[in-house]
């Protein structure tokens, strides 16, 4: 089994930046596609960003494209989400996720495509 732990959340003013990290442990297989999702109070979980197993392909939700950057360091078993120009509407609990297996090599934007999830880290953007 794989355990994912997010970190880096916090309180930031609108226009500021935060860098989230996701540390993976317990991997017994090769690297797989990973994604970032978020859930704001009273709203459903939504896709934020995804990255392929080798980091060669990324995808972003329209709401964050141009502001957020997803990356990964497979040697360190970590993934990151750099969030710039944060807006109050970005306030949410952010989760990283990973697939158990990955034979395709692409990215996945649906939550059902992921098997492992972190506990989440809170991001609050003040006005």
N, CA, C and O atoms as a GROMACS GRO file, in nm:
protein
  508
    1UNK      N    1   0.082  -0.117   0.000
    1UNK     CA    2   0.000   0.000   0.000
    1UNK      C    3   0.088   0.125   0.000
    1UNK      O    4   0.204   0.123   0.041
    2UNK      N    5   0.027   0.233  -0.047
    2UNK     CA    6   0.094   0.360  -0.056
    2UNK      C    7   0.027   0.460   0.037
    2UNK      O    8  -0.096   0.470   0.041
    3UNK      N    9   0.106   0.533   0.111
    3UNK     CA   10   0.056   0.639   0.195
    3UNK      C   11   0.101   0.773   0.139
    3UNK      O   12   0.216   0.790   0.100
    4UNK      N   13   0.009   0.868   0.135
    4UNK     CA   14   0.036   1.001   0.085
    4UNK      C   15   0.010   1.102   0.196
    4UNK      O   16  -0.092   1.095   0.264
    5UNK      N   17   0.102   1.194   0.213
    5UNK     CA   18   0.089   1.295   0.316
    5UNK      C   19   0.114   1.432   0.255
    5UNK      O   20   0.222   1.459   0.203
    6UNK      N   21   0.012   1.518   0.261
    6UNK     CA   22   0.024   1.653   0.209
    6UNK      C   23   0.078   1.746   0.318
    6UNK      O   24   0.059   1.722   0.437
    7UNK      N   25   0.143   1.850   0.274
    7UNK     CA   26   0.191   1.953   0.365
    7UNK      C   27   0.205   2.083   0.289
    7UNK      O   28   0.200   2.085   0.166
    8UNK      N   29   0.222   2.191   0.361
    8UNK     CA   30   0.245   2.320   0.298
    8UNK      C   31   0.126   2.413   0.296
    8UNK      O   32   0.137   2.528   0.254
    9UNK      N   33   0.012   2.365   0.342
    9UNK     CA   34  -0.105   2.450   0.345
    9UNK      C   35  -0.090   2.558   0.451
    9UNK      O   36  -0.002   2.552   0.536
   10UNK      N   37  -0.179   2.655   0.444
   10UNK     CA   38  -0.174   2.763   0.541
   10UNK      C   39  -0.263   2.876   0.501
   10UNK      O   40  -0.349   2.864   0.414
   11UNK      N   41  -0.242   2.989   0.566
   11UNK     CA   42  -0.318   3.110   0.540
   11UNK      C   43  -0.234   3.208   0.461
   11UNK      O   44  -0.119   3.235   0.495
   12UNK      N   45  -0.292   3.260   0.355
   12UNK     CA   46  -0.221   3.355   0.271
   12UNK      C   47  -0.320   3.458   0.220
   12UNK      O   48  -0.438   3.429   0.201
   13UNK      N   49  -0.271   3.578   0.197
   13UNK     CA   50  -0.356   3.682   0.142
   13UNK      C   51  -0.375   3.664  -0.008
   13UNK      O   52  -0.291   3.603  -0.075
   14UNK      N   53  -0.484   3.715  -0.058
   14UNK     CA   54  -0.510   3.709  -0.201
   14UNK      C   55  -0.392   3.766  -0.278
   14UNK      O   56  -0.336   3.870  -0.243
   15UNK      N   57  -0.354   3.694  -0.384
   15UNK     CA   58  -0.239   3.735  -0.462
   15UNK      C   59  -0.110   3.669  -0.419
   15UNK      O   60  -0.009   3.678  -0.489
   16UNK      N   61  -0.112   3.605  -0.305
   16UNK     CA   62   0.006   3.539  -0.254
   16UNK      C   63   0.026   3.400  -0.311
   16UNK      O   64  -0.047   3.358  -0.401
   17UNK      N   65   0.126   3.331  -0.258
   17UNK     CA   66   0.161   3.199  -0.309
   17UNK      C   67   0.179   3.099  -0.196
   17UNK      O   68   0.212   3.134  -0.083
   18UNK      N   69   0.156   2.974  -0.230
   18UNK     CA   70   0.182   2.863  -0.142
   18UNK      C   71   0.233   2.747  -0.225
   18UNK      O   72   0.199   2.734  -0.342
   19UNK      N   73   0.316   2.665  -0.164
   19UNK     CA   74   0.368   2.546  -0.232
   19UNK      C   75   0.330   2.424  -0.149
   19UNK      O   76   0.378   2.406  -0.037
   20UNK      N   77   0.245   2.341  -0.205
   20UNK     CA   78   0.203   2.220  -0.139
   20UNK      C   79   0.295   2.105  -0.179
   20UNK      O   80   0.344   2.098  -0.291
   21UNK      N   81   0.318   2.016  -0.085
   21UNK     CA   82   0.400   1.899  -0.112
   21UNK      C   83   0.322   1.774  -0.077
   21UNK      O   84   0.236   1.775   0.012
   22UNK      N   85   0.352   1.668  -0.147
   22UNK     CA   86   0.290   1.538  -0.123
   22UNK      C   87   0.400   1.434  -0.117
   22UNK      O   88   0.467   1.406  -0.217
   23UNK      N   89   0.418   1.376   0.000
   23UNK     CA   90   0.521   1.274   0.019
   23UNK      C   91   0.457   1.136   0.014
   23UNK      O   92   0.361   1.109   0.085
   24UNK      N   93   0.511   1.052  -0.070
   24UNK     CA   94   0.460   0.916  -0.086
   24UNK      C   95   0.555   0.817  -0.020
   24UNK      O   96   0.677   0.829  -0.031
   25UNK      N   97   0.498   0.721   0.048
   25UNK     CA   98   0.578   0.617   0.111
   25UNK      C   99   0.507   0.483   0.094
   25UNK      O  100   0.387   0.477   0.071
   26UNK      N  101   0.585   0.377   0.106
   26UNK     CA  102   0.529   0.244   0.096
   26UNK      C  103   0.509   0.193  -0.046
   26UNK      O  104   0.445   0.090  -0.066
   27UNK      N  105   0.563   0.263  -0.143
   27UNK     CA  106   0.549   0.220  -0.282
   27UNK      C  107   0.626   0.090  -0.306
   27UNK      O  108   0.740   0.074  -0.263
   28UNK      N  109   0.560   0.000  -0.374
   28UNK     CA  110   0.624  -0.126  -0.412
   28UNK      C  111   0.631  -0.141  -0.562
   28UNK      O  112   0.695  -0.233  -0.613
   29UNK      N  113   0.565  -0.051  -0.633
   29UNK     CA  114   0.563  -0.053  -0.778
   29UNK      C  115   0.635   0.069  -0.832
   29UNK      O  116   0.690   0.150  -0.756
   30UNK      N  117   0.633   0.082  -0.962
   30UNK     CA  118   0.693   0.199  -1.025
   30UNK      C  119   0.604   0.321  -1.005
   30UNK      O  120   0.491   0.310  -0.956
   31UNK      N  121   0.655   0.436  -1.042
   31UNK     CA  122   0.578   0.559  -1.029
   31UNK      C  123   0.452   0.555  -1.113
   31UNK      O  124   0.448   0.495  -1.220
   32UNK      N  125   0.349   0.620  -1.062
   32UNK     CA  126   0.222   0.625  -1.132
   32UNK      C  127   0.173   0.768  -1.140
   32UNK      O  128   0.226   0.858  -1.074
   33UNK      N  129   0.071   0.788  -1.223
   33UNK     CA  130   0.012   0.920  -1.236
   33UNK      C  131  -0.040   0.970  -1.102
   33UNK      O  132  -0.088   0.893  -1.020
   34UNK      N  133  -0.029   1.101  -1.082
   34UNK     CA  134  -0.076   1.162  -0.959
   34UNK      C  135  -0.163   1.282  -0.991
   34UNK      O  136  -0.156   1.338  -1.100
   35UNK      N  137  -0.243   1.320  -0.895
   35UNK     CA  138  -0.331   1.434  -0.915
   35UNK      C  139  -0.352   1.512  -0.788
   35UNK      O  140  -0.327   1.463  -0.677
   36UNK      N  141  -0.399   1.633  -0.805
   36UNK     CA  142  -0.436   1.718  -0.694
   36UNK      C  143  -0.584   1.754  -0.706
   36UNK      O  144  -0.630   1.792  -0.814
   37UNK      N  145  -0.655   1.742  -0.597
   37UNK     CA  146  -0.796   1.777  -0.591
   37UNK      C  147  -0.820   1.867  -0.471
   37UNK      O  148  -0.736   1.876  -0.381
   38UNK      N  149  -0.932   1.933  -0.471
   38UNK     CA  150  -0.965   2.018  -0.358
   38UNK      C  151  -1.114   2.014  -0.330
   38UNK      O  152  -1.195   1.986  -0.419
   39UNK      N  153  -1.148   2.041  -0.206
   39UNK     CA  154  -1.287   2.046  -0.167
   39UNK      C  155  -1.310   2.166  -0.076
   39UNK      O  156  -1.253   2.176   0.032
   40UNK      N  157  -1.394   2.255  -0.122
   40UNK     CA  158  -1.432   2.371  -0.043
   40UNK      C  159  -1.556   2.338   0.037
   40UNK      O  160  -1.634   2.251  -0.003
   41UNK      N  161  -1.577   2.404   0.150
   41UNK     CA  162  -1.696   2.379   0.231
   41UNK      C  163  -1.824   2.394   0.150
   41UNK      O  164  -1.844   2.493   0.081
   42UNK      N  165  -1.910   2.294   0.161
   42UNK     CA  166  -2.037   2.299   0.091
   42UNK      C  167  -2.030   2.266  -0.057
   42UNK      O  168  -2.131   2.274  -0.127
   43UNK      N  169  -1.914   2.230  -0.105
   43UNK     CA  170  -1.898   2.198  -0.246
   43UNK      C  171  -1.840   2.058  -0.264
   43UNK      O  172  -1.781   2.001  -0.173
   44UNK      N  173  -1.859   2.005  -0.383
   44UNK     CA  174  -1.803   1.875  -0.415
   44UNK      C  175  -1.654   1.886  -0.440
   44UNK      O  176  -1.602   1.992  -0.474
   45UNK      N  177  -1.588   1.774  -0.424
   45UNK     CA  178  -1.446   1.768  -0.458
   45UNK      C  179  -1.428   1.796  -0.605
   45UNK      O  180  -1.504   1.747  -0.688
   46UNK      N  181  -1.328   1.875  -0.638
   46UNK     CA  182  -1.304   1.909  -0.777
   46UNK      C  183  -1.158   1.888  -0.815
   46UNK      O  184  -1.067   1.897  -0.732
   47UNK      N  185  -1.139   1.860  -0.940
   47UNK     CA  186  -1.006   1.840  -0.995
   47UNK      C  187  -0.930   1.971  -0.999
   47UNK      O  188  -0.986   2.076  -1.030
   48UNK      N  189  -0.802   1.964  -0.968
   48UNK     CA  190  -0.716   2.082  -0.972
   48UNK      C  191  -0.605   2.066  -1.075
   48UNK      O  192  -0.591   2.148  -1.165
   49UNK      N  193  -0.527   1.960  -1.061
   49UNK     CA  194  -0.414   1.939  -1.150
   49UNK      C  195  -0.376   1.792  -1.152
   49UNK      O  196  -0.402   1.719  -1.057
   50UNK      N  197  -0.314   1.751  -1.261
   50UNK     CA  198  -0.269   1.613  -1.275
   50UNK      C  199  -0.134   1.610  -1.344
   50UNK      O  200  -0.099   1.700  -1.420
   51UNK      N  201  -0.060   1.504  -1.318
   51UNK     CA  202   0.071   1.488  -1.379
   51UNK      C  203   0.094   1.341  -1.408
   51UNK      O  204   0.058   1.254  -1.328
   52UNK      N  205   0.155   1.314  -1.521
   52UNK     CA  206   0.181   1.177  -1.561
   52UNK      C  207   0.291   1.115  -1.477
   52UNK      O  208   0.358   1.184  -1.400
   53UNK      N  209   0.310   0.986  -1.492
   53UNK     CA  210   0.402   0.913  -1.406
   53UNK      C  211   0.546   0.959  -1.415
   53UNK      O  212   0.621   0.950  -1.318
   54UNK      N  213   0.585   1.010  -1.532
   54UNK     CA  214   0.722   1.057  -1.548
   54UNK      C  215   0.732   1.210  -1.546
   54UNK      O  216   0.839   1.266  -1.566
   55UNK      N  217   0.620   1.277  -1.522
   55UNK     CA  218   0.618   1.421  -1.516
   55UNK      C  219   0.617   1.490  -1.650
   55UNK      O  220   0.624   1.613  -1.656
   56UNK      N  221   0.608   1.415  -1.757
   56UNK     CA  222   0.614   1.473  -1.889
   56UNK      C  223   0.488   1.540  -1.937
   56UNK      O  224   0.491   1.621  -2.029
   57UNK      N  225   0.376   1.507  -1.876
   57UNK     CA  226   0.248   1.562  -1.916
   57UNK      C  227   0.171   1.611  -1.795
   57UNK      O  228   0.164   1.542  -1.693
   58UNK      N  229   0.115   1.729  -1.806
   58UNK     CA  230   0.035   1.786  -1.698
   58UNK      C  231  -0.096   1.839  -1.752
   58UNK      O  232  -0.111   1.863  -1.872
   59UNK      N  233  -0.191   1.856  -1.662
   59UNK     CA  234  -0.320   1.911  -1.699
   59UNK      C  235  -0.376   1.987  -1.580
   59UNK      O  236  -0.353   1.950  -1.464
   60UNK      N  237  -0.451   2.094  -1.609
   60UNK     CA  238  -0.503   2.179  -1.503
   60UNK      C  239  -0.649   2.212  -1.525
   60UNK      O  240  -0.698   2.218  -1.638
   61UNK      N  241  -0.718   2.233  -1.415
   61UNK     CA  242  -0.854   2.284  -1.424
   61UNK      C  243  -0.848   2.426  -1.478
   61UNK      O  244  -0.752   2.499  -1.454
   62UNK      N  245  -0.950   2.464  -1.552
   62UNK     CA  246  -0.953   2.598  -1.609
   62UNK      C  247  -0.940   2.707  -1.503
   62UNK      O  248  -0.882   2.813  -1.528
   63UNK      N  249  -0.992   2.681  -1.386
   63UNK     CA  250  -0.993   2.780  -1.280
   63UNK      C  251  -0.854   2.810  -1.224
   63UNK      O  252  -0.834   2.914  -1.162
   64UNK      N  253  -0.759   2.719  -1.245
   64UNK     CA  254  -0.625   2.738  -1.189
   64UNK      C  255  -0.518   2.747  -1.295
   64UNK      O  256  -0.403   2.780  -1.264
   65UNK      N  257  -0.551   2.718  -1.417
   65UNK     CA  258  -0.452   2.719  -1.524
   65UNK      C  259  -0.387   2.857  -1.536
   65UNK      O  260  -0.454   2.960  -1.536
   66UNK      N  261  -0.256   2.856  -1.546
   66UNK     CA  262  -0.182   2.980  -1.553
   66UNK      C  263  -0.137   3.030  -1.418
   66UNK      O  264  -0.050   3.117  -1.409
   67UNK      N  265  -0.196   2.977  -1.311
   67UNK     CA  266  -0.161   3.019  -1.176
   67UNK      C  267  -0.094   2.907  -1.097
   67UNK      O  268  -0.006   2.932  -1.014
   68UNK      N  269  -0.136   2.784  -1.122
   68UNK     CA  270  -0.084   2.669  -1.049
   68UNK      C  271   0.010   2.589  -1.138
   68UNK      O  272  -0.008   2.585  -1.259
   69UNK      N  273   0.108   2.525  -1.077
   69UNK     CA  274   0.199   2.438  -1.148
   69UNK      C  275   0.221   2.311  -1.067
   69UNK      O  276   0.258   2.316  -0.950
   70UNK      N  277   0.196   2.197  -1.130
   70UNK     CA  278   0.218   2.069  -1.065
   70UNK      C  279   0.351   2.012  -1.113
   70UNK      O  280   0.385   2.023  -1.231
   71UNK      N  281   0.423   1.951  -1.023
   71UNK     CA  282   0.551   1.891  -1.057
   71UNK      C  283   0.573   1.769  -0.969
   71UNK      O  284   0.497   1.744  -0.875
   72UNK      N  285   0.676   1.694  -1.000
   72UNK     CA  286   0.707   1.577  -0.919
   72UNK      C  287   0.855   1.548  -0.924
   72UNK      O  288   0.923   1.584  -1.020
   73UNK      N  289   0.903   1.482  -0.821
   73UNK     CA  290   1.040   1.439  -0.812
   73UNK      C  291   1.035   1.291  -0.776
   73UNK      O  292   1.024   1.255  -0.659
   74UNK      N  293   1.043   1.209  -0.877
   74UNK     CA  294   1.028   1.066  -0.855
   74UNK      C  295   1.140   1.006  -0.770
   74UNK      O  296   1.120   0.908  -0.699
   75UNK      N  297   1.258   1.065  -0.779
   75UNK     CA  298   1.369   1.016  -0.698
   75UNK      C  299   1.342   1.034  -0.550
   75UNK      O  300   1.391   0.957  -0.467
   76UNK      N  301   1.263   1.135  -0.516
   76UNK     CA  302   1.229   1.162  -0.376
   76UNK      C  303   1.087   1.119  -0.341
   76UNK      O  304   1.042   1.138  -0.228
   77UNK      N  305   1.018   1.061  -0.437
   77UNK     CA  306   0.880   1.017  -0.417
   77UNK      C  307   0.792   1.130  -0.365
   77UNK      O  308   0.716   1.114  -0.269
   78UNK      N  309   0.804   1.244  -0.429
   78UNK     CA  310   0.726   1.360  -0.389
   78UNK      C  311   0.661   1.426  -0.509
   78UNK      O  312   0.710   1.417  -0.621
   79UNK      N  313   0.552   1.493  -0.483
   79UNK     CA  314   0.485   1.575  -0.582
   79UNK      C  315   0.459   1.711  -0.519
   79UNK      O  316   0.452   1.723  -0.397
   80UNK      N  317   0.445   1.811  -0.603
   80UNK     CA  318   0.427   1.947  -0.554
   80UNK      C  319   0.319   2.018  -0.633
   80UNK      O  320   0.292   1.986  -0.748
   81UNK      N  321   0.259   2.115  -0.568
   81UNK     CA  322   0.164   2.202  -0.634
   81UNK      C  323   0.200   2.345  -0.596
   81UNK      O  324   0.173   2.389  -0.484
   82UNK      N  325   0.259   2.415  -0.689
   82UNK     CA  326   0.292   2.555  -0.667
   82UNK      C  327   0.170   2.639  -0.702
   82UNK      O  328   0.120   2.633  -0.815
   83UNK      N  329   0.123   2.716  -0.608
   83UNK     CA  330   0.002   2.795  -0.626
   83UNK      C  331   0.038   2.943  -0.616
   83UNK      O  332   0.080   2.991  -0.511
   84UNK      N  333   0.021   3.013  -0.725
   84UNK     CA  334   0.049   3.155  -0.730
   84UNK      C  335  -0.079   3.233  -0.756
   84UNK      O  336  -0.180   3.177  -0.797
   85UNK      N  337  -0.072   3.362  -0.730
   85UNK     CA  338  -0.186   3.451  -0.753
   85UNK      C  339  -0.313   3.392  -0.693
   85UNK      O  340  -0.418   3.386  -0.758
   86UNK      N  341  -0.303   3.350  -0.570
   86UNK     CA  342  -0.415   3.285  -0.504
   86UNK      C  343  -0.533   3.378  -0.486
   86UNK      O  344  -0.518   3.498  -0.462
   87UNK      N  345  -0.651   3.321  -0.498
   87UNK     CA  346  -0.776   3.392  -0.485
   87UNK      C  347  -0.856   3.334  -0.369
   87UNK      O  348  -0.837   3.218  -0.333
   88UNK      N  349  -0.946   3.412  -0.311
   88UNK     CA  350  -1.028   3.359  -0.202
   88UNK      C  351  -1.103   3.232  -0.243
   88UNK      O  352  -1.124   3.144  -0.159
   89UNK      N  353  -1.143   3.221  -0.368
   89UNK     CA  354  -1.213   3.103  -0.414
   89UNK      C  355  -1.125   2.979  -0.420
   89UNK      O  356  -1.175   2.869  -0.443
   90UNK      N  357  -0.995   2.995  -0.400
   90UNK     CA  358  -0.905   2.881  -0.392
   90UNK      C  359  -0.907   2.817  -0.253
   90UNK      O  360  -0.848   2.711  -0.233
   91UNK      N  361  -0.972   2.881  -0.159
   91UNK     CA  362  -0.980   2.828  -0.024
   91UNK      C  363  -1.047   2.692  -0.025
   91UNK      O  364  -1.160   2.677  -0.072
   92UNK      N  365  -0.977   2.593   0.027
   92UNK     CA  366  -1.028   2.456   0.026
   92UNK      C  367  -0.927   2.365   0.094
   92UNK      O  368  -0.815   2.405   0.126
   93UNK      N  369  -0.969   2.243   0.117
   93UNK     CA  370  -0.877   2.139   0.160
   93UNK      C  371  -0.823   2.073   0.034
   93UNK      O  372  -0.900   2.029  -0.051
   94UNK      N  373  -0.693   2.067   0.023
   94UNK     CA  374  -0.629   2.012  -0.095
   94UNK      C  375  -0.577   1.872  -0.068
   94UNK      O  376  -0.515   1.846   0.035
   95UNK      N  377  -0.603   1.783  -0.162
   95UNK     CA  378  -0.564   1.643  -0.150
   95UNK      C  379  -0.479   1.601  -0.267
   95UNK      O  380  -0.505   1.640  -0.381
   96UNK      N  381  -0.379   1.522  -0.241
   96UNK     CA  382  -0.305   1.460  -0.350
   96UNK      C  383  -0.350   1.315  -0.362
   96UNK      O  384  -0.397   1.256  -0.265
   97UNK      N  385  -0.336   1.260  -0.480
   97UNK     CA  386  -0.382   1.126  -0.507
   97UNK      C  387  -0.288   1.057  -0.604
   97UNK      O  388  -0.218   1.122  -0.681
   98UNK      N  389  -0.287   0.925  -0.598
   98UNK     CA  390  -0.201   0.847  -0.687
   98UNK      C  391  -0.273   0.720  -0.730
   98UNK      O  392  -0.357   0.667  -0.657
   99UNK      N  393  -0.240   0.674  -0.847
   99UNK     CA  394  -0.296   0.548  -0.896
   99UNK      C  395  -0.215   0.431  -0.845
   99UNK      O  396  -0.095   0.442  -0.821
  100UNK      N  397  -0.282   0.318  -0.828
  100UNK     CA  398  -0.214   0.196  -0.786
  100UNK      C  399  -0.126   0.143  -0.898
  100UNK      O  400  -0.012   0.100  -0.875
  101UNK      N  401  -0.180   0.146  -1.019
  101UNK     CA  402  -0.106   0.102  -1.137
  101UNK      C  403  -0.122   0.206  -1.246
  101UNK      O  404  -0.216   0.286  -1.244
  102UNK      N  405  -0.032   0.205  -1.340
  102UNK     CA  406  -0.035   0.302  -1.448
  102UNK      C  407   0.035   0.243  -1.569
  102UNK      O  408   0.158   0.246  -1.580
  103UNK      N  409  -0.044   0.190  -1.660
  103UNK     CA  410   0.010   0.133  -1.782
  103UNK      C  411  -0.003   0.227  -1.900
  103UNK      O  412   0.055   0.202  -2.006
  104UNK      N  413  -0.078   0.337  -1.883
  104UNK     CA  414  -0.105   0.428  -1.992
  104UNK      C  415   0.002   0.535  -2.007
  104UNK      O  416   0.041   0.570  -2.119
  105UNK      N  417   0.048   0.586  -1.896
  105UNK     CA  418   0.153   0.687  -1.901
  105UNK      C  419   0.105   0.829  -1.916
  105UNK      O  420   0.186   0.921  -1.932
  106UNK      N  421  -0.026   0.850  -1.912
  106UNK     CA  422  -0.082   0.982  -1.926
  106UNK      C  423  -0.126   1.041  -1.794
  106UNK      O  424  -0.081   0.999  -1.688
  107UNK      N  425  -0.216   1.140  -1.801
  107UNK     CA  426  -0.269   1.200  -1.680
  107UNK      C  427  -0.417   1.166  -1.666
  107UNK      O  428  -0.482   1.124  -1.762
  108UNK      N  429  -0.470   1.182  -1.546
  108UNK     CA  430  -0.608   1.149  -1.516
  108UNK      C  431  -0.671   1.262  -1.438
  108UNK      O  432  -0.614   1.310  -1.340
  109UNK      N  433  -0.788   1.305  -1.481
  109UNK     CA  434  -0.855   1.418  -1.419
  109UNK      C  435  -0.975   1.380  -1.335
  109UNK      O  436  -1.036   1.465  -1.271
  110UNK      N  437  -1.011   1.253  -1.335
  110UNK     CA  438  -1.125   1.206  -1.258
  110UNK      C  439  -1.078   1.143  -1.127
  110UNK      O  440  -0.980   1.069  -1.125
  111UNK      N  441  -1.149   1.172  -1.020
  111UNK     CA  442  -1.113   1.118  -0.889
  111UNK      C  443  -1.120   0.967  -0.886
  111UNK      O  444  -1.046   0.903  -0.811
  112UNK      N  445  -1.210   0.909  -0.965
  112UNK     CA  446  -1.226   0.764  -0.964
  112UNK      C  447  -1.106   0.692  -1.023
  112UNK      O  448  -1.092   0.571  -1.006
  113UNK      N  449  -1.019   0.765  -1.090
  113UNK     CA  450  -0.901   0.705  -1.150
  113UNK      C  451  -0.790   0.683  -1.047
  113UNK      O  452  -0.690   0.617  -1.077
  114UNK      N  453  -0.806   0.737  -0.929
  114UNK     CA  454  -0.702   0.730  -0.827
  114UNK      C  455  -0.739   0.634  -0.715
  114UNK      O  456  -0.856   0.620  -0.678
  115UNK      N  457  -0.638   0.570  -0.661
  115UNK     CA  458  -0.658   0.469  -0.558
  115UNK      C  459  -0.611   0.513  -0.419
  115UNK      O  460  -0.669   0.472  -0.318
  116UNK      N  461  -0.508   0.594  -0.414
  116UNK     CA  462  -0.451   0.638  -0.288
  116UNK      C  463  -0.472   0.787  -0.270
  116UNK      O  464  -0.456   0.866  -0.364
  117UNK      N  465  -0.506   0.825  -0.148
  117UNK     CA  466  -0.535   0.965  -0.117
  117UNK      C  467  -0.468   1.008   0.012
  117UNK      O  468  -0.458   0.930   0.107
  118UNK      N  469  -0.423   1.132   0.015
  118UNK     CA  470  -0.369   1.187   0.137
  118UNK      C  471  -0.480   1.236   0.227
  118UNK      O  472  -0.598   1.231   0.190
  119UNK      N  473  -0.443   1.283   0.344
  119UNK     CA  474  -0.542   1.329   0.441
  119UNK      C  475  -0.587   1.473   0.416
  119UNK      O  476  -0.686   1.518   0.473
  120UNK      N  477  -0.515   1.543   0.332
  120UNK     CA  478  -0.551   1.678   0.297
  120UNK      C  479  -0.476   1.783   0.376
  120UNK      O  480  -0.434   1.759   0.489
  121UNK      N  481  -0.459   1.898   0.316
  121UNK     CA  482  -0.399   2.013   0.383
  121UNK      C  483  -0.483   2.136   0.352
  121UNK      O  484  -0.525   2.157   0.238
  122UNK      N  485  -0.507   2.216   0.453
  122UNK     CA  486  -0.597   2.330   0.439
  122UNK      C  487  -0.526   2.450   0.380
  122UNK      O  488  -0.417   2.488   0.422
  123UNK      N  489  -0.590   2.509   0.281
  123UNK     CA  490  -0.543   2.632   0.220
  123UNK      C  491  -0.651   2.737   0.238
  123UNK      O  492  -0.765   2.717   0.194
  124UNK      N  493  -0.617   2.846   0.300
  124UNK     CA  494  -0.711   2.955   0.322
  124UNK      C  495  -0.654   3.082   0.263
  124UNK      O  496  -0.544   3.125   0.299
  125UNK      N  497  -0.729   3.142   0.174
  125UNK     CA  498  -0.686   3.266   0.109
  125UNK      C  499  -0.778   3.377   0.155
  125UNK      O  500  -0.898   3.375   0.130
  126UNK      N  501  -0.721   3.474   0.222
  126UNK     CA  502  -0.798   3.585   0.275
  126UNK      C  503  -0.805   3.698   0.175
  126UNK      O  504  -0.722   3.710   0.085
  127UNK      N  505  -0.905   3.781   0.192
  127UNK     CA  506  -0.926   3.894   0.103
  127UNK      C  507  -0.828   4.005   0.130
  127UNK      O  508  -0.832   4.108   0.064
   0.00000   0.00000   0.00000
